[in-house]
Amino acid sequence: MTTNPTTPRRVRVRNSRATAGRSRRQSVRTEIDNQTELGEVYMRSLMRSQLRLAVGVLAVLALTVGLLPALFVVAPATRTTQVLGLPLPWLLLGGVVYPVLIGLGAFYVHRAERNEQSFSELVEPARQGR
C-alpha cells in the first residue's frame, strides 16, 4: 500500500496553559521530593507558618490562663469572693478555663488545616473544569 503525498499530516494541538500549569505543579512536587534547596524553601515556609500559629496560640493561652494565679496573688480578695455560691477561683478554673482551652484547640486545628490546605494548593492546584 502506498501513501498519498497529498494526504494532510496529523497535527496534535495542546492547550499551552494546561501544559504550563502541569509542569509547574510537577516541578514543585519534584523539588520537594528531591529535597532540593527550592523544595526545602517550600517546606520551611509551611513549617514556619505552623510554628507562628503555635506560638501565637501559646501566647494567648499564657496571657489568659497563665495569668490567673497572678490575679489571685495580686488581688487577694478574689480568693475568698463567692459567685453563685461558688468560690471565684473554682468558678474561673472550672467554668472559664476549659471553654477557653477547647476554643483555642479548635482555633488551632482549624488554622493548621487551613495552612496545610494552602500549601497543598500551592503544590497541586485544583484542576479547573474537571
N, C-alpha and C positions, 0 to 999 in steps of 0.2 A: 504494500500500500504506500502510495506516495503522498507527501504532504503538499498542499497547495500553498505557494508562496504568498498568495493574496489573502489568506485567512488571517484575520487580526490576532495578534498575540494577546493572551490574557494578562491583565494587569491587576495587581492586588491593591486595593485602596484601604488605607487605615486612617483612623482618627488620630491625628497627631497629639491632641490634648490627652486622650486616654493613655496613649503610649508614654507621654511625658509624665503623667501622674503615676503610672505604674512603675516606671523606672525610678522615680523619686522615692516612692514607698519602698520599693525593693532595696534602694541604696541605703535608706535609713535603717531598715531591718538588718541589712548586711553589715553595716557599720557597727551596729550593736552586737550582732552575733560574732563578728570577727574581733571584737574588743579593740577596735582602732581608737585613736585619740578622739575622733569625732563621736564615735559611739560612747566613749567614756564621758564626753561632754553632755550628751543626751541623758545618760544615766545619772550623772551628778546633778543635773538640773532637776530631775524627778526627786532624787534623794534630798536635795536642798529644800524643795518646796514642802516635802513631807516633814522635814526637820523643823522648818519655820512654823508649820502648823502645830507640831507637837510642843514646841517651846511656847508658842502663844497660848495654847490651851493650859499648859502647866503654869504659866504666869497668871492667868485668870484664876485658876484653882488656888494658887498660893495667895493671891490677893483677897479672895473671898473666904475660903475655908481655912486657910493657913493663918489668917489674922484673928480668928475667933478667940484663941487663947490669949492673944494680946488684948483684946477687948475686955476679957474677964479680969485681966491683971490691971489694966489702966482704969477701968470703971468697976470697982468692987461691988457697987450696988447691983450690977447685973447678975451677980452670983446668987443673990437672995430674992430677986424680983420674981413674982408669980404672975403668970398669964394663963387664964382659963384653968386655974388650979394646978398648973404645972410650973416647975422652976424654969426660968428663961433659958438657962444653958441646955437643959434637956430638950426643950422645945426647938431651940436653934439646931442642936446637933441631931435630933431625931426627925424633925419635921422640915427643916430647911436644907440641911446639908445633902441628904440623899437625893431630893429632886434636882439640886444643883449638879451633883455628880452624874446623875442619869442624863440630864440635859447636856452637860459638857461631853459626855461619852457619845451621845447621839450626834452632836455637832461635829465632833472629831471624826467619827466614822463617815458621816455624810461628806465632809470636805476632803477626807483622804481618798474616798472613792471617786470624787469629782476630779482630784488631781490625777489619779491613775487613768480615769476616762479621757482626760485632756491629753495625757501622754500617749494613750493608745490611739487616739485620733490623729496625733502627730505622726506616729509610726505607721498607722494603717488607716487613712481617712475612709469614711463611709463611702461606699460606691454609690454614685448618683445614678438614678434611672434604673436601679435594679431592686 
